[in-house]
Amino acid sequence: MEQISSQHAAELIKERSVAWNNLKNEIKKVIVGQDHIIDRIFIGLLCDGHILLEGVPGLAKTTLIKTIADALGLDFKRIQFTPDLLPADLIGTLVYSPKTHEFQTRKGPIFSNLILADEINRAPAKVQSALLEAMQEHQVTIGDTSFKLDEPFLVLATQNPIDQEGTYRLPEAQVDRFMFKLLMTYPKFAEEKEIISKLSQERTIFKIFEKQDISADQQLAKEVYIDEKVIEYILNIVFATRNPKEYKLEDIENFIEYGASPRATIALTQATKAYAFLKKRHFVIPDDVKAIAPDILRHRILLTYEAEAENVSTDAIIQKVLRTIPAP
């Protein structure tokens, strides 16, 4: 009976992964390039994971997330984070009504499916705290009442790597709650030329999915098989960032202040399943782990002053770990 169930799941995964590929093609009507970012947003949706996106202004981050929202039939809000932003501006507040002599709840922009938190590091700690509850609990508290947020709920937060004036450092607890940290780069020459050619074209995005499709596919992605040896491979990668010496990585030991948390292990396991799902497979292979690991670990490894002094990046450390840890 299990074998039939497994075979059925495999067929269903192939069928549904085609639907996600069609979704990507619909998005590509508007968005040129950025395949890596689109795939990771899909994985975020499948795993209920939030995304931290670092890139210079003008790379069509807002257009990208709005296009994905349109194709999925989801609500989208863009929130510009500024130093004078208040928690009430984000989650909403209680407003007194002279007619009824009662306080009424006015919900904020966080009550949406896809949230673009633009320049998240410009907002003060109280706003970050309110956002943290929304990200972690999928609920917000206004007055004495907690309100559940609509599902699916995904925060795509952006940071500008250049202009650091007037910014607040994000708390490590909050950074760790982002499933991915992605680096958005400039388009290639041919891609930018295509962007120019598309400026005068009418582009209509059709709704591909229903909300219940996303919910069903989230459950289906969890059914993707991951072997015990691949789980141990994931554990070895994460533990190597904590105890490099035990894994014959003495040369990077002085560069790591703190290694990746258990949340990284969980995120890496979930994300590799979703990655395999999008690749039309019902099982995870070690190459899936290698493909996903940099985006999962990039923001979870804290470097020492020595690493910064020698211009050693977290990406370089992750690649060293992946080259050293033997794949099953």
Contacts in CASP RR format, 6 or more apart in sequence:
PFRMAT RR
TARGET T0000
AUTHOR 0000-0000-0000
METHOD contacts of the structure
MODEL  1
MEQISSQHAAELIKERSVAWNNLKNEIKKVIVGQDHIIDRIFIGLLCDGH
ILLEGVPGLAKTTLIKTIADALGLDFKRIQFTPDLLPADLIGTLVYSPKT
HEFQTRKGPIFSNLILADEINRAPAKVQSALLEAMQEHQVTIGDTSFKLD
EPFLVLATQNPIDQEGTYRLPEAQVDRFMFKLLMTYPKFAEEKEIISKLS
QERTIFKIFEKQDISADQQLAKEVYIDEKVIEYILNIVFATRNPKEYKLE
DIENFIEYGASPRATIALTQATKAYAFLKKRHFVIPDDVKAIAPDILRHR
ILLTYEAEAENVSTDAIIQKVLRTIPAP
6 225 0 8 1.000
6 282 0 8 1.000
9 220 0 8 1.000
9 223 0 8 1.000
9 282 0 8 1.000
10 282 0 8 1.000
12 220 0 8 1.000
13 220 0 8 1.000
13 223 0 8 1.000
13 224 0 8 1.000
13 277 0 8 1.000
13 280 0 8 1.000
13 281 0 8 1.000
13 282 0 8 1.000
14 280 0 8 1.000
14 282 0 8 1.000
16 216 0 8 1.000
16 217 0 8 1.000
16 220 0 8 1.000
16 277 0 8 1.000
17 277 0 8 1.000
17 278 0 8 1.000
17 279 0 8 1.000
17 280 0 8 1.000
18 280 0 8 1.000
19 208 0 8 1.000
19 209 0 8 1.000
19 213 0 8 1.000
19 217 0 8 1.000
20 42 0 8 1.000
20 217 0 8 1.000
20 278 0 8 1.000
21 278 0 8 1.000
22 208 0 8 1.000
23 42 0 8 1.000
23 71 0 8 1.000
23 72 0 8 1.000
23 208 0 8 1.000
23 209 0 8 1.000
24 35 0 8 1.000
24 38 0 8 1.000
24 39 0 8 1.000
24 42 0 8 1.000
26 71 0 8 1.000
26 205 0 8 1.000
26 206 0 8 1.000
26 208 0 8 1.000
27 38 0 8 1.000
27 64 0 8 1.000
27 67 0 8 1.000
27 68 0 8 1.000
27 71 0 8 1.000
27 205 0 8 1.000
29 203 0 8 1.000
29 204 0 8 1.000
29 205 0 8 1.000
30 63 0 8 1.000
30 67 0 8 1.000
30 198 0 8 1.000
30 203 0 8 1.000
30 205 0 8 1.000
31 38 0 8 1.000
31 60 0 8 1.000
31 63 0 8 1.000
31 64 0 8 1.000
31 67 0 8 1.000
32 187 0 8 1.000
32 191 0 8 1.000
32 192 0 8 1.000
32 194 0 8 1.000
32 195 0 8 1.000
32 198 0 8 1.000
33 187 0 8 1.000
33 188 0 8 1.000
33 191 0 8 1.000
34 60 0 8 1.000
34 64 0 8 1.000
34 184 0 8 1.000
34 187 0 8 1.000
36 182 0 8 1.000
37 53 0 8 1.000
37 64 0 8 1.000
37 182 0 8 1.000
37 184 0 8 1.000
38 64 0 8 1.000
38 68 0 8 1.000
39 275 0 8 1.000
39 278 0 8 1.000
40 51 0 8 1.000
40 180 0 8 1.000
40 182 0 8 1.000
40 295 0 8 1.000
41 51 0 8 1.000
41 64 0 8 1.000
41 65 0 8 1.000
41 68 0 8 1.000
41 154 0 8 1.000
41 156 0 8 1.000
42 274 0 8 1.000
42 278 0 8 1.000
43 179 0 8 1.000
43 180 0 8 1.000
43 271 0 8 1.000
43 274 0 8 1.000
43 275 0 8 1.000
43 278 0 8 1.000
43 292 0 8 1.000
44 50 0 8 1.000
44 51 0 8 1.000
44 154 0 8 1.000
44 179 0 8 1.000
44 180 0 8 1.000
44 271 0 8 1.000
44 274 0 8 1.000
45 72 0 8 1.000
45 152 0 8 1.000
45 154 0 8 1.000
45 214 0 8 1.000
45 218 0 8 1.000
46 214 0 8 1.000
46 217 0 8 1.000
46 218 0 8 1.000
46 221 0 8 1.000
46 274 0 8 1.000
46 277 0 8 1.000
46 278 0 8 1.000
47 179 0 8 1.000
47 218 0 8 1.000
47 221 0 8 1.000
47 267 0 8 1.000
47 270 0 8 1.000
47 271 0 8 1.000
47 273 0 8 1.000
47 274 0 8 1.000
48 152 0 8 1.000
48 153 0 8 1.000
48 154 0 8 1.000
48 218 0 8 1.000
49 154 0 8 1.000
49 178 0 8 1.000
49 179 0 8 1.000
49 180 0 8 1.000
49 267 0 8 1.000
50 135 0 8 1.000
50 154 0 8 1.000
50 155 0 8 1.000
50 156 0 8 1.000
50 157 0 8 1.000
50 177 0 8 1.000
50 178 0 8 1.000
50 179 0 8 1.000
51 154 0 8 1.000
51 155 0 8 1.000
51 156 0 8 1.000
51 157 0 8 1.000
51 178 0 8 1.000
51 179 0 8 1.000
51 180 0 8 1.000
51 181 0 8 1.000
51 182 0 8 1.000
52 120 0 8 1.000
52 157 0 8 1.000
52 158 0 8 1.000
52 159 0 8 1.000
52 175 0 8 1.000
52 178 0 8 1.000
52 180 0 8 1.000
52 181 0 8 1.000
52 182 0 8 1.000
52 299 0 8 1.000
53 61 0 8 1.000
53 156 0 8 1.000
53 157 0 8 1.000
53 158 0 8 1.000
53 159 0 8 1.000
53 181 0 8 1.000
53 182 0 8 1.000
53 184 0 8 1.000
54 158 0 8 1.000
54 159 0 8 1.000
54 160 0 8 1.000
54 161 0 8 1.000
54 181 0 8 1.000
54 182 0 8 1.000
54 183 0 8 1.000
54 184 0 8 1.000
55 61 0 8 1.000
55 158 0 8 1.000
55 159 0 8 1.000
55 160 0 8 1.000
55 161 0 8 1.000
55 183 0 8 1.000
55 184 0 8 1.000
55 185 0 8 1.000
56 160 0 8 1.000
56 161 0 8 1.000
56 162 0 8 1.000
56 186 0 8 1.000
57 160 0 8 1.000
59 184 0 8 1.000
59 185 0 8 1.000
59 186 0 8 1.000
59 187 0 8 1.000
61 116 0 8 1.000
61 118 0 8 1.000
61 156 0 8 1.000
61 158 0 8 1.000
61 184 0 8 1.000
62 78 0 8 1.000
62 116 0 8 1.000
62 118 0 8 1.000
65 76 0 8 1.000
65 78 0 8 1.000
65 114 0 8 1.000
65 116 0 8 1.000
65 156 0 8 1.000
66 76 0 8 1.000
66 78 0 8 1.000
66 116 0 8 1.000
67 205 0 8 1.000
68 74 0 8 1.000
68 114 0 8 1.000
69 75 0 8 1.000
69 76 0 8 1.000
69 113 0 8 1.000
69 114 0 8 1.000
70 76 0 8 1.000
70 205 0 8 1.000
70 207 0 8 1.000
71 205 0 8 1.000
71 206 0 8 1.000
71 207 0 8 1.000
71 208 0 8 1.000
71 209 0 8 1.000
72 113 0 8 1.000
72 207 0 8 1.000
72 208 0 8 1.000
72 209 0 8 1.000
72 214 0 8 1.000
73 207 0 8 1.000
73 209 0 8 1.000
73 210 0 8 1.000
73 211 0 8 1.000
74 112 0 8 1.000
74 113 0 8 1.000
74 114 0 8 1.000
74 152 0 8 1.000
74 211 0 8 1.000
75 112 0 8 1.000
75 113 0 8 1.000
75 114 0 8 1.000
75 150 0 8 1.000
76 112 0 8 1.000
76 113 0 8 1.000
76 114 0 8 1.000
76 115 0 8 1.000
76 116 0 8 1.000
77 109 0 8 1.000
77 110 0 8 1.000
77 112 0 8 1.000
77 114 0 8 1.000
77 115 0 8 1.000
77 116 0 8 1.000
78 115 0 8 1.000
78 116 0 8 1.000
78 118 0 8 1.000
79 90 0 8 1.000
79 109 0 8 1.000
79 110 0 8 1.000
79 115 0 8 1.000
79 116 0 8 1.000
79 117 0 8 1.000
79 118 0 8 1.000
80 118 0 8 1.000
80 119 0 8 1.000
81 117 0 8 1.000
81 118 0 8 1.000
81 119 0 8 1.000
81 120 0 8 1.000
81 121 0 8 1.000
81 122 0 8 1.000
81 123 0 8 1.000
81 127 0 8 1.000
82 119 0 8 1.000
82 122 0 8 1.000
82 123 0 8 1.000
83 122 0 8 1.000
83 123 0 8 1.000
83 124 0 8 1.000
83 166 0 8 1.000
85 122 0 8 1.000
85 123 0 8 1.000
85 124 0 8 1.000
85 127 0 8 1.000
86 126 0 8 1.000
86 127 0 8 1.000
87 126 0 8 1.000
87 127 0 8 1.000
87 129 0 8 1.000
87 130 0 8 1.000
89 108 0 8 1.000
89 127 0 8 1.000
90 108 0 8 1.000
90 109 0 8 1.000
90 110 0 8 1.000
90 127 0 8 1.000
90 130 0 8 1.000
90 131 0 8 1.000
91 107 0 8 1.000
91 108 0 8 1.000
91 110 0 8 1.000
91 130 0 8 1.000
91 134 0 8 1.000
91 140 0 8 1.000
91 141 0 8 1.000
91 142 0 8 1.000
92 105 0 8 1.000
92 106 0 8 1.000
92 107 0 8 1.000
92 108 0 8 1.000
92 110 0 8 1.000
92 140 0 8 1.000
92 142 0 8 1.000
93 105 0 8 1.000
93 106 0 8 1.000
93 108 0 8 1.000
93 142 0 8 1.000
94 103 0 8 1.000
94 104 0 8 1.000
94 105 0 8 1.000
94 106 0 8 1.000
94 142 0 8 1.000
94 143 0 8 1.000
95 103 0 8 1.000
95 104 0 8 1.000
95 105 0 8 1.000
95 106 0 8 1.000
96 102 0 8 1.000
96 103 0 8 1.000
96 104 0 8 1.000
97 103 0 8 1.000
97 104 0 8 1.000
105 142 0 8 1.000
105 145 0 8 1.000
105 147 0 8 1.000
107 142 0 8 1.000
107 147 0 8 1.000
109 115 0 8 1.000
110 130 0 8 1.000
110 131 0 8 1.000
110 134 0 8 1.000
110 140 0 8 1.000
110 149 0 8 1.000
111 140 0 8 1.000
111 147 0 8 1.000
111 149 0 8 1.000
111 150 0 8 1.000
112 150 0 8 1.000
113 150 0 8 1.000
113 151 0 8 1.000
113 152 0 8 1.000
113 153 0 8 1.000
113 154 0 8 1.000
114 154 0 8 1.000
114 156 0 8 1.000
115 153 0 8 1.000
115 154 0 8 1.000
115 155 0 8 1.000
115 156 0 8 1.000
116 156 0 8 1.000
116 157 0 8 1.000
116 158 0 8 1.000
117 131 0 8 1.000
117 155 0 8 1.000
117 156 0 8 1.000
117 157 0 8 1.000
117 158 0 8 1.000
118 158 0 8 1.000
119 158 0 8 1.000
119 159 0 8 1.000
119 160 0 8 1.000
119 167 0 8 1.000
120 128 0 8 1.000
120 131 0 8 1.000
120 157 0 8 1.000
120 158 0 8 1.000
120 159 0 8 1.000
120 170 0 8 1.000
121 159 0 8 1.000
121 167 0 8 1.000
121 168 0 8 1.000
121 169 0 8 1.000
121 170 0 8 1.000
122 166 0 8 1.000
122 167 0 8 1.000
122 168 0 8 1.000
123 131 0 8 1.000
123 168 0 8 1.000
124 168 0 8 1.000
125 168 0 8 1.000
125 171 0 8 1.000
128 168 0 8 1.000
128 170 0 8 1.000
128 171 0 8 1.000
128 174 0 8 1.000
130 140 0 8 1.000
131 155 0 8 1.000
131 174 0 8 1.000
132 173 0 8 1.000
132 174 0 8 1.000
132 177 0 8 1.000
133 139 0 8 1.000
133 140 0 8 1.000
133 141 0 8 1.000
134 140 0 8 1.000
134 149 0 8 1.000
134 153 0 8 1.000
134 155 0 8 1.000
135 155 0 8 1.000
135 174 0 8 1.000
135 177 0 8 1.000
136 177 0 8 1.000
138 148 0 8 1.000
138 149 0 8 1.000
138 151 0 8 1.000
138 153 0 8 1.000
139 146 0 8 1.000
139 147 0 8 1.000
139 148 0 8 1.000
139 149 0 8 1.000
140 146 0 8 1.000
140 147 0 8 1.000
140 149 0 8 1.000
141 147 0 8 1.000
151 211 0 8 1.000
151 215 0 8 1.000
152 211 0 8 1.000
152 214 0 8 1.000
152 215 0 8 1.000
152 218 0 8 1.000
157 178 0 8 1.000
172 302 0 8 1.000
175 181 0 8 1.000
175 299 0 8 1.000
175 300 0 8 1.000
176 261 0 8 1.000
176 263 0 8 1.000
176 264 0 8 1.000
176 299 0 8 1.000
176 300 0 8 1.000
177 263 0 8 1.000
178 299 0 8 1.000
179 267 0 8 1.000
179 270 0 8 1.000
179 271 0 8 1.000
179 296 0 8 1.000
180 271 0 8 1.000
180 295 0 8 1.000
180 296 0 8 1.000
181 295 0 8 1.000
181 298 0 8 1.000
181 299 0 8 1.000
182 295 0 8 1.000
183 298 0 8 1.000
186 192 0 8 1.000
187 195 0 8 1.000
217 277 0 8 1.000
220 277 0 8 1.000
221 273 0 8 1.000
221 274 0 8 1.000
221 277 0 8 1.000
222 270 0 8 1.000
222 273 0 8 1.000
223 282 0 8 1.000
224 273 0 8 1.000
224 274 0 8 1.000
224 276 0 8 1.000
224 277 0 8 1.000
224 281 0 8 1.000
224 282 0 8 1.000
224 283 0 8 1.000
224 284 0 8 1.000
225 282 0 8 1.000
225 283 0 8 1.000
225 284 0 8 1.000
226 269 0 8 1.000
226 272 0 8 1.000
226 273 0 8 1.000
226 283 0 8 1.000
226 284 0 8 1.000
227 283 0 8 1.000
227 284 0 8 1.000
227 328 0 8 1.000
229 328 0 8 1.000
230 272 0 8 1.000
230 284 0 8 1.000
230 285 0 8 1.000
230 286 0 8 1.000
230 289 0 8 1.000
230 328 0 8 1.000
231 269 0 8 1.000
232 328 0 8 1.000
233 286 0 8 1.000
233 289 0 8 1.000
233 325 0 8 1.000
233 327 0 8 1.000
233 328 0 8 1.000
234 265 0 8 1.000
234 268 0 8 1.000
234 269 0 8 1.000
234 272 0 8 1.000
234 289 0 8 1.000
235 265 0 8 1.000
236 247 0 8 1.000
236 325 0 8 1.000
237 268 0 8 1.000
237 289 0 8 1.000
237 293 0 8 1.000
237 297 0 8 1.000
237 321 0 8 1.000
237 322 0 8 1.000
237 325 0 8 1.000
238 259 0 8 1.000
238 260 0 8 1.000
238 262 0 8 1.000
238 264 0 8 1.000
238 265 0 8 1.000
238 268 0 8 1.000
238 297 0 8 1.000
239 246 0 8 1.000
239 247 0 8 1.000
240 246 0 8 1.000
240 247 0 8 1.000
240 249 0 8 1.000
240 321 0 8 1.000
240 324 0 8 1.000
240 325 0 8 1.000
241 256 0 8 1.000
241 259 0 8 1.000
241 260 0 8 1.000
241 297 0 8 1.000
241 300 0 8 1.000
241 301 0 8 1.000
241 317 0 8 1.000
241 321 0 8 1.000
242 256 0 8 1.000
242 258 0 8 1.000
242 259 0 8 1.000
242 260 0 8 1.000
244 250 0 8 1.000
244 252 0 8 1.000
244 253 0 8 1.000
244 256 0 8 1.000
245 253 0 8 1.000
247 321 0 8 1.000
247 324 0 8 1.000
247 325 0 8 1.000
248 324 0 8 1.000
249 320 0 8 1.000
249 321 0 8 1.000
249 324 0 8 1.000
251 320 0 8 1.000
252 312 0 8 1.000
252 317 0 8 1.000
252 320 0 8 1.000
252 321 0 8 1.000
254 304 0 8 1.000
254 306 0 8 1.000
254 307 0 8 1.000
255 303 0 8 1.000
255 304 0 8 1.000
255 306 0 8 1.000
255 307 0 8 1.000
255 310 0 8 1.000
255 312 0 8 1.000
255 317 0 8 1.000
256 301 0 8 1.000
256 302 0 8 1.000
256 303 0 8 1.000
256 304 0 8 1.000
256 307 0 8 1.000
256 317 0 8 1.000
257 302 0 8 1.000
257 303 0 8 1.000
257 304 0 8 1.000
258 301 0 8 1.000
258 302 0 8 1.000
259 300 0 8 1.000
259 301 0 8 1.000
259 302 0 8 1.000
260 297 0 8 1.000
260 300 0 8 1.000
260 301 0 8 1.000
261 300 0 8 1.000
263 300 0 8 1.000
264 296 0 8 1.000
264 297 0 8 1.000
264 300 0 8 1.000
267 296 0 8 1.000
268 289 0 8 1.000
268 292 0 8 1.000
268 293 0 8 1.000
268 296 0 8 1.000
268 297 0 8 1.000
271 292 0 8 1.000
271 295 0 8 1.000
271 296 0 8 1.000
272 284 0 8 1.000
272 288 0 8 1.000
272 289 0 8 1.000
272 292 0 8 1.000
273 284 0 8 1.000
275 284 0 8 1.000
275 288 0 8 1.000
275 291 0 8 1.000
275 292 0 8 1.000
276 282 0 8 1.000
276 283 0 8 1.000
276 284 0 8 1.000
276 285 0 8 1.000
276 288 0 8 1.000
279 288 0 8 1.000
286 327 0 8 1.000
286 328 0 8 1.000
287 327 0 8 1.000
289 327 0 8 1.000
290 322 0 8 1.000
290 327 0 8 1.000
293 318 0 8 1.000
293 322 0 8 1.000
294 315 0 8 1.000
294 318 0 8 1.000
294 319 0 8 1.000
297 314 0 8 1.000
297 318 0 8 1.000
298 314 0 8 1.000
298 315 0 8 1.000
298 318 0 8 1.000
299 314 0 8 1.000
301 314 0 8 1.000
301 317 0 8 1.000
301 318 0 8 1.000
303 312 0 8 1.000
303 314 0 8 1.000
303 317 0 8 1.000
307 317 0 8 1.000
END
